[in-house]
Amino acid sequence: MKFTLISDKIDTLTGMRLAGINGVFVNEKYALLDALNSACEDPEIGIILLTEHLSFMIPEEIHKIRIDKHMPIITIIPDRHGAQRADDYITNYIKQSIGIKI
């Protein structure tokens, strides 16, 4: 099982390559969808790392892949500028997922 990265930042891609993870640089929605579909079709790829900014471009497609496919796993990662999520992201996620406010 291999990792792959789909990134909108060259420095994130470079850092992951230094760690042994190959990937692609994209900055347009159509290129992102092509890269994601290619990664999903590759039977050797088990985990797709996707930068957070790109995940905001295609949330419906990511959700569909997560629901419909057993593999690969899509993991959203922040870039070097940090996470762009709201402070109560985890709390809201739990509330939306199971309907319980914590």
N, CA, C and O atoms as a GROMACS GRO file, in nm:
protein
  408
    1MET      N    1   0.084  -0.117   0.000
    1MET     CA    2   0.000   0.000   0.000
    1MET      C    3   0.089   0.123   0.000
    1MET      O    4   0.184   0.133   0.077
    2LYS      N    5   0.055   0.216  -0.088
    2LYS     CA    6   0.134   0.338  -0.102
    2LYS      C    7   0.052   0.461  -0.064
    2LYS      O    8  -0.071   0.460  -0.068
    3PHE      N    9   0.125   0.566  -0.027
    3PHE     CA   10   0.068   0.698  -0.005
    3PHE      C   11   0.087   0.779  -0.133
    3PHE      O   12   0.178   0.752  -0.211
    4THR      N   13   0.001   0.875  -0.154
    4THR     CA   14   0.023   0.976  -0.256
    4THR      C   15  -0.030   1.109  -0.202
    4THR      O   16  -0.119   1.112  -0.118
    5LEU      N   17   0.026   1.217  -0.251
    5LEU     CA   18  -0.014   1.351  -0.208
    5LEU      C   19  -0.068   1.428  -0.326
    5LEU      O   20  -0.011   1.425  -0.435
    6ILE      N   21  -0.178   1.498  -0.303
    6ILE     CA   22  -0.229   1.595  -0.399
    6ILE      C   23  -0.223   1.729  -0.327
    6ILE      O   24  -0.292   1.750  -0.228
    7SER      N   25  -0.140   1.820  -0.378
    7SER     CA   26  -0.110   1.943  -0.306
    7SER      C   27  -0.125   2.065  -0.394
    7SER      O   28  -0.106   2.060  -0.516
    8ASP      N   29  -0.160   2.175  -0.330
    8ASP     CA   30  -0.165   2.304  -0.400
    8ASP      C   31  -0.046   2.391  -0.362
    8ASP      O   32  -0.038   2.507  -0.403
    9LYS      N   33   0.045   2.337  -0.284
    9LYS     CA   34   0.165   2.410  -0.239
    9LYS      C   35   0.289   2.327  -0.276
    9LYS      O   36   0.300   2.210  -0.242
   10ILE      N   37   0.381   2.392  -0.346
   10ILE     CA   38   0.504   2.324  -0.387
   10ILE      C   39   0.586   2.283  -0.265
   10ILE      O   40   0.646   2.175  -0.265
   11ASP      N   41   0.589   2.367  -0.161
   11ASP     CA   42   0.671   2.333  -0.044
   11ASP      C   43   0.616   2.210   0.029
   11ASP      O   44   0.694   2.131   0.082
   12THR      N   45   0.485   2.193   0.033
   12THR     CA   46   0.427   2.073   0.094
   12THR      C   47   0.464   1.950   0.012
   12THR      O   48   0.500   1.847   0.068
   13LEU      N   49   0.456   1.961  -0.118
   13LEU     CA   50   0.493   1.851  -0.207
   13LEU      C   51   0.640   1.815  -0.190
   13LEU      O   52   0.675   1.698  -0.184
   14THR      N   53   0.725   1.915  -0.183
   14THR     CA   54   0.869   1.892  -0.165
   14THR      C   55   0.898   1.823  -0.032
   14THR      O   56   0.976   1.728  -0.027
   15GLY      N   57   0.836   1.870   0.074
   15GLY     CA   58   0.855   1.809   0.205
   15GLY      C   59   0.812   1.664   0.209
   15GLY      O   60   0.879   1.580   0.268
   16MET      N   61   0.700   1.634   0.147
   16MET     CA   62   0.652   1.496   0.144
   16MET      C   63   0.742   1.408   0.057
   16MET      O   64   0.762   1.290   0.088
   17ARG      N   65   0.794   1.463  -0.050
   17ARG     CA   66   0.887   1.386  -0.133
   17ARG      C   67   1.014   1.352  -0.054
   17ARG      O   68   1.069   1.243  -0.069
   18LEU      N   69   1.059   1.445   0.030
   18LEU     CA   70   1.174   1.416   0.115
   18LEU      C   71   1.144   1.304   0.214
   18LEU      O   72   1.234   1.233   0.258
   19ALA      N   73   1.017   1.289   0.249
   19ALA     CA   74   0.975   1.182   0.340
   19ALA      C   75   0.942   1.053   0.264
   19ALA      O   76   0.903   0.954   0.326
   20GLY      N   77   0.957   1.054   0.132
   20GLY     CA   78   0.935   0.934   0.053
   20GLY      C   79   0.795   0.919  -0.004
   20GLY      O   80   0.759   0.812  -0.053
   21ILE      N   81   0.715   1.025   0.001
   21ILE     CA   82   0.578   1.020  -0.051
   21ILE      C   83   0.572   1.100  -0.181
   21ILE      O   84   0.598   1.221  -0.182
   22ASN      N   85   0.538   1.033  -0.289
   22ASN     CA   86   0.523   1.100  -0.418
   22ASN      C   87   0.388   1.166  -0.426
   22ASN      O   88   0.297   1.135  -0.350
   23GLY      N   89   0.375   1.259  -0.520
   23GLY     CA   90   0.249   1.327  -0.535
   23GLY      C   91   0.248   1.417  -0.656
   23GLY      O   92   0.338   1.414  -0.739
   24VAL      N   93   0.143   1.498  -0.663
   24VAL     CA   94   0.126   1.590  -0.774
   24VAL      C   95   0.088   1.727  -0.721
   24VAL      O   96   0.031   1.741  -0.613
   25PHE      N   97   0.122   1.828  -0.799
   25PHE     CA   98   0.086   1.966  -0.770
   25PHE      C   99  -0.030   2.004  -0.862
   25PHE      O  100  -0.021   1.988  -0.984
   26VAL      N  101  -0.137   2.055  -0.804
   26VAL     CA  102  -0.251   2.102  -0.883
   26VAL      C  103  -0.298   2.235  -0.825
   26VAL      O  104  -0.279   2.262  -0.706
   27ASN      N  105  -0.358   2.317  -0.909
   27ASN     CA  106  -0.412   2.443  -0.858
   27ASN      C  107  -0.546   2.480  -0.921
   27ASN      O  108  -0.597   2.589  -0.899
   28GLU      N  109  -0.603   2.388  -0.999
   28GLU     CA  110  -0.734   2.410  -1.058
   28GLU      C  111  -0.825   2.293  -1.024
   28GLU      O  112  -0.778   2.181  -1.003
   29LYS      N  113  -0.954   2.319  -1.020
   29LYS     CA  114  -1.050   2.216  -0.981
   29LYS      C  115  -1.046   2.096  -1.075
   29LYS      O  116  -1.051   1.982  -1.029
   30TYR      N  117  -1.039   2.120  -1.205
   30TYR     CA  118  -1.040   2.008  -1.300
   30TYR      C  119  -0.914   1.923  -1.289
   30TYR      O  120  -0.921   1.801  -1.300
   31ALA      N  121  -0.801   1.986  -1.268
   31ALA     CA  122  -0.677   1.911  -1.247
   31ALA      C  123  -0.684   1.832  -1.117
   31ALA      O  124  -0.635   1.719  -1.109
   32LEU      N  125  -0.745   1.891  -1.016
   32LEU     CA  126  -0.763   1.823  -0.888
   32LEU      C  127  -0.850   1.700  -0.905
   32LEU      O  128  -0.816   1.593  -0.854
   33LEU      N  129  -0.961   1.712  -0.975
   33LEU     CA  130  -1.049   1.598  -0.997
   33LEU      C  131  -0.981   1.488  -1.077
   33LEU      O  132  -0.998   1.370  -1.047
   34ASP      N  133  -0.902   1.525  -1.178
   34ASP     CA  134  -0.827   1.427  -1.256
   34ASP      C  135  -0.726   1.353  -1.168
   34ASP      O  136  -0.716   1.230  -1.174
   35ALA      N  137  -0.653   1.428  -1.086
   35ALA     CA  138  -0.553   1.366  -0.998
   35ALA      C  139  -0.619   1.275  -0.896
   35ALA      O  140  -0.568   1.166  -0.868
   36LEU      N  141  -0.732   1.318  -0.841
   36LEU     CA  142  -0.802   1.237  -0.743
   36LEU      C  143  -0.857   1.109  -0.806
   36LEU      O  144  -0.846   1.001  -0.747
   37ASN      N  145  -0.915   1.120  -0.924
   37ASN     CA  146  -0.966   1.001  -0.993
   37ASN      C  147  -0.854   0.905  -1.028
   37ASN      O  148  -0.871   0.783  -1.015
   38SER      N  149  -0.741   0.957  -1.074
   38SER     CA  150  -0.626   0.871  -1.106
   38SER      C  151  -0.577   0.798  -0.983
   38SER      O  152  -0.547   0.678  -0.988
   39ALA      N  153  -0.568   0.868  -0.872
   39ALA     CA  154  -0.522   0.806  -0.747
   39ALA      C  155  -0.621   0.700  -0.700
   39ALA      O  156  -0.580   0.596  -0.650
   40CYS      N  157  -0.749   0.726  -0.715
   40CYS     CA  158  -0.850   0.630  -0.671
   40CYS      C  159  -0.849   0.504  -0.757
   40CYS      O  160  -0.882   0.396  -0.708
   41GLU      N  161  -0.812   0.516  -0.883
   41GLU     CA  162  -0.809   0.402  -0.973
   41GLU      C  163  -0.683   0.318  -0.959
   41GLU      O  164  -0.681   0.203  -1.004
   42ASP      N  165  -0.578   0.371  -0.898
   42ASP     CA  166  -0.453   0.298  -0.882
   42ASP      C  167  -0.467   0.200  -0.766
   42ASP      O  168  -0.484   0.242  -0.652
   43PRO      N  169  -0.459   0.070  -0.793
   43PRO     CA  170  -0.479  -0.029  -0.686
   43PRO      C  171  -0.366  -0.032  -0.582
   43PRO      O  172  -0.384  -0.087  -0.473
   44GLU      N  173  -0.253   0.027  -0.613
   44GLU     CA  174  -0.142   0.029  -0.518
   44GLU      C  175  -0.154   0.140  -0.415
   44GLU      O  176  -0.089   0.134  -0.311
   45ILE      N  177  -0.235   0.241  -0.442
   45ILE     CA  178  -0.249   0.354  -0.351
   45ILE      C  179  -0.356   0.324  -0.247
   45ILE      O  180  -0.471   0.294  -0.280
   46GLY      N  181  -0.316   0.331  -0.121
   46GLY     CA  182  -0.407   0.304  -0.011
   46GLY      C  183  -0.449   0.428   0.064
   46GLY      O  184  -0.557   0.431   0.124
   47ILE      N  185  -0.365   0.531   0.060
   47ILE     CA  186  -0.396   0.655   0.132
   47ILE      C  187  -0.363   0.774   0.043
   47ILE      O  188  -0.253   0.786  -0.011
   48ILE      N  189  -0.461   0.861   0.029
   48ILE     CA  190  -0.442   0.985  -0.046
   48ILE      C  191  -0.435   1.098   0.055
   48ILE      O  192  -0.529   1.118   0.132
   49LEU      N  193  -0.326   1.172   0.056
   49LEU     CA  194  -0.312   1.291   0.138
   49LEU      C  195  -0.354   1.409   0.051
   49LEU      O  196  -0.303   1.427  -0.060
   50LEU      N  197  -0.444   1.489   0.101
   50LEU     CA  198  -0.498   1.602   0.025
   50LEU      C  199  -0.487   1.727   0.111
   50LEU      O  200  -0.532   1.728   0.225
   51THR      N  201  -0.427   1.832   0.057
   51THR     CA  202  -0.413   1.954   0.137
   51THR      C  203  -0.550   2.015   0.163
   51THR      O  204  -0.643   2.004   0.083
   52GLU      N  205  -0.559   2.079   0.277
   52GLU     CA  206  -0.686   2.132   0.326
   52GLU      C  207  -0.751   2.229   0.228
   52GLU      O  208  -0.872   2.223   0.205
   53HIS      N  209  -0.672   2.318   0.172
   53HIS     CA  210  -0.726   2.416   0.078
   53HIS      C  211  -0.794   2.347  -0.040
   53HIS      O  212  -0.901   2.390  -0.084
   54LEU      N  213  -0.732   2.241  -0.093
   54LEU     CA  214  -0.793   2.168  -0.204
   54LEU      C  215  -0.920   2.097  -0.163
   54LEU      O  216  -1.014   2.086  -0.242
   55SER      N  217  -0.924   2.050  -0.040
   55SER     CA  218  -1.043   1.979   0.007
   55SER      C  219  -1.165   2.070   0.009
   55SER      O  220  -1.278   2.023  -0.006
   56PHE      N  221  -1.143   2.201   0.029
   56PHE     CA  222  -1.253   2.296   0.028
   56PHE      C  223  -1.312   2.314  -0.113
   56PHE      O  224  -1.426   2.359  -0.128
   57MET      N  225  -1.235   2.279  -0.216
   57MET     CA  226  -1.280   2.295  -0.354
   57MET      C  227  -1.379   2.186  -0.396
   57MET      O  228  -1.466   2.208  -0.480
   58ILE      N  229  -1.365   2.066  -0.335
   58ILE     CA  230  -1.447   1.952  -0.381
   58ILE      C  231  -1.502   1.870  -0.263
   58ILE      O  232  -1.480   1.749  -0.258
   59PRO      N  233  -1.570   1.931  -0.169
   59PRO     CA  234  -1.616   1.855  -0.052
   59PRO      C  235  -1.714   1.743  -0.087
   59PRO      O  236  -1.711   1.637  -0.025
   60GLU      N  237  -1.802   1.765  -0.186
   60GLU     CA  238  -1.899   1.662  -0.222
   60GLU      C  239  -1.832   1.539  -0.282
   60GLU      O  240  -1.870   1.426  -0.250
   61GLU      N  241  -1.732   1.560  -0.366
   61GLU     CA  242  -1.662   1.449  -0.428
   61GLU      C  243  -1.585   1.367  -0.324
   61GLU      O  244  -1.581   1.244  -0.331
   62ILE      N  245  -1.523   1.435  -0.230
   62ILE     CA  246  -1.450   1.366  -0.124
   62ILE      C  247  -1.546   1.282  -0.040
   62ILE      O  248  -1.517   1.167  -0.008
   63HIS      N  249  -1.659   1.340  -0.005
   63HIS     CA  250  -1.759   1.268   0.074
   63HIS      C  251  -1.808   1.144  -0.002
   63HIS      O  252  -1.823   1.037   0.057
   64LYS      N  253  -1.833   1.158  -0.130
   64LYS     CA  254  -1.881   1.046  -0.212
   64LYS      C  255  -1.777   0.933  -0.216
   64LYS      O  256  -1.813   0.816  -0.203
   65ILE      N  257  -1.652   0.967  -0.232
   65ILE     CA  258  -1.547   0.864  -0.234
   65ILE      C  259  -1.538   0.796  -0.099
   65ILE      O  260  -1.526   0.674  -0.092
   66ARG      N  261  -1.544   0.873   0.007
   66ARG     CA  262  -1.536   0.815   0.142
   66ARG      C  263  -1.653   0.721   0.170
   66ARG      O  264  -1.635   0.621   0.239
   67ILE      N  265  -1.770   0.751   0.118
   67ILE     CA  266  -1.888   0.667   0.140
   67ILE      C  267  -1.888   0.545   0.048
   67ILE      O  268  -1.916   0.434   0.093
   68ASP      N  269  -1.857   0.565  -0.078
   68ASP     CA  270  -1.871   0.459  -0.179
   68ASP      C  271  -1.755   0.362  -0.187
   68ASP      O  272  -1.774   0.246  -0.225
   69LYS      N  273  -1.635   0.406  -0.152
   69LYS     CA  274  -1.517   0.321  -0.171
   69LYS      C  275  -1.457   0.280  -0.038
   69LYS      O  276  -1.450   0.358   0.057
   70HIS      N  277  -1.414   0.155  -0.034
   70HIS     CA  278  -1.343   0.105   0.084
   70HIS      C  279  -1.200   0.158   0.086
   70HIS      O  280  -1.147   0.194   0.192
   71MET      N  281  -1.138   0.163  -0.029
   71MET     CA  282  -1.002   0.213  -0.045
   71MET      C  283  -1.000   0.304  -0.166
   71MET      O  284  -1.078   0.280  -0.258
   72PRO      N  285  -0.920   0.401  -0.173
   72PRO     CA  286  -0.821   0.448  -0.076
   72PRO      C  287  -0.886   0.537   0.031
   72PRO      O  288  -0.998   0.585   0.016
   73ILE      N  289  -0.812   0.556   0.137
   73ILE     CA  290  -0.852   0.645   0.243
   73ILE      C  291  -0.805   0.786   0.205
   73ILE      O  292  -0.691   0.804   0.163
   74ILE      N  293  -0.892   0.883   0.217
   74ILE     CA  294  -0.855   1.022   0.189
   74ILE      C  295  -0.835   1.093   0.322
   74ILE      O  296  -0.925   1.098   0.406
   75THR      N  297  -0.716   1.147   0.340
   75THR     CA  298  -0.681   1.219   0.463
   75THR      C  299  -0.650   1.363   0.428
   75THR      O  300  -0.567   1.391   0.341
   76ILE      N  301  -0.716   1.454   0.496
   76ILE     CA  302  -0.697   1.597   0.474
   76ILE      C  303  -0.586   1.645   0.567
   76ILE      O  304  -0.591   1.621   0.688
   77ILE      N  305  -0.486   1.714   0.511
   77ILE     CA  306  -0.374   1.764   0.592
   77ILE      C  307  -0.363   1.915   0.576
   77ILE      O  308  -0.387   1.969   0.468
   78PRO      N  309  -0.326   1.984   0.684
   78PRO     CA  310  -0.300   2.129   0.671
   78PRO      C  311  -0.166   2.151   0.603
   78PRO      O  312  -0.080   2.062   0.603
   79ASP      N  313  -0.147   2.267   0.545
   79ASP     CA  314  -0.016   2.299   0.489
   79ASP      C  315   0.068   2.371   0.594
   79ASP      O  316   0.029   2.376   0.711
   80ARG      N  317   0.179   2.426   0.555
   80ARG     CA  318   0.269   2.488   0.652
   80ARG      C  319   0.212   2.613   0.718
   80ARG      O  320   0.266   2.662   0.817
   81HIS      N  321   0.102   2.664   0.664
   81HIS     CA  322   0.039   2.781   0.721
   81HIS      C  323  -0.059   2.745   0.832
   81HIS      O  324  -0.117   2.833   0.895
   82GLY      N  325  -0.076   2.616   0.857
   82GLY     CA  326  -0.163   2.570   0.964
   82GLY      C  327  -0.303   2.538   0.916
   82GLY      O  328  -0.338   2.559   0.800
   83ALA      N  329  -0.383   2.487   1.007
   83ALA     CA  330  -0.520   2.449   0.975
   83ALA      C  331  -0.606   2.572   0.954
   83ALA      O  332  -0.588   2.674   1.020
   84GLN      N  333  -0.698   2.561   0.863
   84GLN     CA  334  -0.788   2.673   0.832
   84GLN      C  335  -0.929   2.645   0.883
   84GLN      O  336  -1.024   2.712   0.842
   85ARG      N  337  -0.941   2.550   0.972
   85ARG     CA  338  -1.072   2.514   1.026
   85ARG      C  339  -1.107   2.604   1.143
   85ARG      O  340  -1.021   2.663   1.208
   86ALA      N  341  -1.235   2.612   1.169
   86ALA     CA  342  -1.283   2.689   1.283
   86ALA      C  343  -1.240   2.620   1.413
   86ALA      O  344  -1.211   2.501   1.415
   87ASP      N  345  -1.235   2.698   1.521
   87ASP     CA  346  -1.192   2.644   1.649
   87ASP      C  347  -1.282   2.531   1.698
   87ASP      O  348  -1.234   2.440   1.766
   88ASP      N  349  -1.410   2.534   1.666
   88ASP     CA  350  -1.503   2.432   1.712
   88ASP      C  351  -1.531   2.326   1.605
   88ASP      O  352  -1.639   2.267   1.603
   89TYR      N  353  -1.437   2.304   1.516
   89TYR     CA  354  -1.454   2.209   1.407
   89TYR      C  355  -1.489   2.069   1.456
   89TYR      O  356  -1.584   2.009   1.407
   90ILE      N  357  -1.414   2.017   1.551
   90ILE     CA  358  -1.437   1.880   1.601
   90ILE      C  359  -1.574   1.870   1.667
   90ILE      O  360  -1.647   1.774   1.643
   91THR      N  361  -1.610   1.967   1.748
   91THR     CA  362  -1.740   1.966   1.815
   91THR      C  363  -1.854   1.966   1.713
   91THR      O  364  -1.949   1.890   1.726
   92ASN      N  365  -1.844   2.051   1.613
   92ASN     CA  366  -1.947   2.055   1.509
   92ASN      C  367  -1.951   1.926   1.428
   92ASN      O  368  -2.059   1.881   1.389
   93TYR      N  369  -1.836   1.866   1.403
   93TYR     CA  370  -1.830   1.740   1.328
   93TYR      C  371  -1.903   1.630   1.404
   93TYR      O  372  -1.980   1.554   1.346
   94ILE      N  373  -1.879   1.622   1.534
   94ILE     CA  374  -1.947   1.521   1.616
   94ILE      C  375  -2.097   1.547   1.617
   94ILE      O  376  -2.176   1.454   1.605
   95LYS      N  377  -2.136   1.673   1.632
   95LYS     CA  378  -2.278   1.710   1.634
   95LYS      C  379  -2.346   1.671   1.503
   95LYS      O  380  -2.457   1.617   1.505
   96GLN      N  381  -2.282   1.697   1.391
   96GLN     CA  382  -2.339   1.663   1.261
   96GLN      C  383  -2.342   1.512   1.239
   96GLN      O  384  -2.436   1.460   1.178
   97SER      N  385  -2.242   1.442   1.288
   97SER     CA  386  -2.231   1.298   1.264
   97SER      C  387  -2.331   1.217   1.345
   97SER      O  388  -2.399   1.129   1.291
   98ILE      N  389  -2.341   1.248   1.473
   98ILE     CA  390  -2.424   1.164   1.559
   98ILE      C  391  -2.538   1.240   1.627
   98ILE      O  392  -2.618   1.179   1.698
   99GLY      N  393  -2.545   1.370   1.607
   99GLY     CA  394  -2.656   1.447   1.661
   99GLY      C  395  -2.648   1.479   1.807
   99GLY      O  396  -2.749   1.512   1.868
  100ILE      N  397  -2.529   1.470   1.865
  100ILE     CA  398  -2.512   1.500   2.006
  100ILE      C  399  -2.424   1.622   2.020
  100ILE      O  400  -2.316   1.630   1.961
  101LYS      N  401  -2.471   1.718   2.099
  101LYS     CA  402  -2.392   1.836   2.127
  101LYS      C  403  -2.308   1.811   2.251
  101LYS      O  404  -2.360   1.773   2.356
  102ILE      N  405  -2.176   1.833   2.238
  102ILE     CA  406  -2.089   1.811   2.354
  102ILE      C  407  -2.029   1.941   2.401
  102ILE      O  408  -1.952   1.943   2.498
   0.00000   0.00000   0.00000
